[in-house]
Amino acid sequence: MGFRGYFIRRIGVAFILLFVVMTLNYAIFFLMPGDPTSLFVNPRGPSDMATKQLLIARLRAQWGLDKPPEIRFLIYIKNMLTWDFGNSIVTGQAVSTEMGQRLFYTLELMGGSTVLSILIGVALGVLVSYRRGGKFDSGVVTLSLITYSLPVFWMGLVLILFFSVNLGWFPHANVMPFEWVEQGRMPIPYNVSSVGQSAQWGGNVMLTVNPDNLVAYLSGYLTHLVLPLTTLTLFQYGGYVLLTRATMIEALTEDYVVTARAKGVQERNVIFRHALKNASLPLITSAALALGFMLSGAMITEGVFSWPGLGRWIFDSVTTNDYHVLQAVFYIIAVCVIIANIIADLLYGIIDPRIKYGA
């Protein structure tokens, strides 16, 4: 079959899986108890039941909840495939617009913490597997187990108490300084200048970097990012340390490693080119799943640090039964996980030549 045939078959399976996911995503919210329209009928408004039922009927018609289930399912499939997620039931804004406003903050927090935890965890895992049995190995493994087991909200509160309240080094909440929002004092990291006499009538515009404002702009965002990023990194890196250590210890006892050392291969090449390369398949799977679920956000951490990401948005949508938001977010997460698994499957054959994609 070869690589091309395997890739085509894998894409076909992914589309089938995507359809199953969309069906389950629709069924979950269709069977979920509760009616979001009841949350928006003023309990102190009209007291007669007929008026309330009329208001509920109008809301259901406005949100498309009055149609038969099969019609709603077809509309839902069409909307998911065309990325037309409709409007939020709570705010009335387009779901895609609200998602775009929060997406950067989630990628900033979850993407940064995931990449850092993978790099730190794999590096420490390789190092302790090479020095296994010593005090360094025991210390790193113990610390990894502690940070991996502690509640993430507790670690976040401890970091806030120590670095924000006591030392005052970093802010404790939000994504930017308070005065940027309330007083409109956000520094613009660039200067806008016109080029040519007709610039005011649609001519060329040149952007130049403002060094002072750029430093203030980056420091304003990065200082707010330090504590939540550190919290999530401490919580996640321990799993990669333990996984890397286990796979590396097994790989270092294989015959090909013993043979490479007997041939006089440098120890660095033995560890990284022989042992780590063959022990990396479980790491690829774990990293792919972590990156796939990245858009799910960090619900608890975002709540502790008042971070306006997708995780906090999901929590708010659950409490208000905002079906349109939840269906869109769960669909996007499923797509990312499916793509991440396809990439992981393709990387297996690149890293390990023993894996064949077919005859």
URHUGI-V950962 format. One record per helix or strand of 3 or more residues. SS is the DSSP state (~ for helix, > for strand). FROM is the first residue (numbers start at 1). TO is the last residue. If there is no record, write none. Layout:
SS|FROM|TO  SS|FROM|TO
This chain:
~|2|31  ~|36|40  ~|49|62  ~|69|81  ~|95|130  ~|135|149  ~|152|166  ~|178|182  >|190|195  ~|199|201  >|204|209  ~|211|252  ~|255|262  ~|267|279  ~|281|296  ~|299|304  ~|310|319  ~|323|351
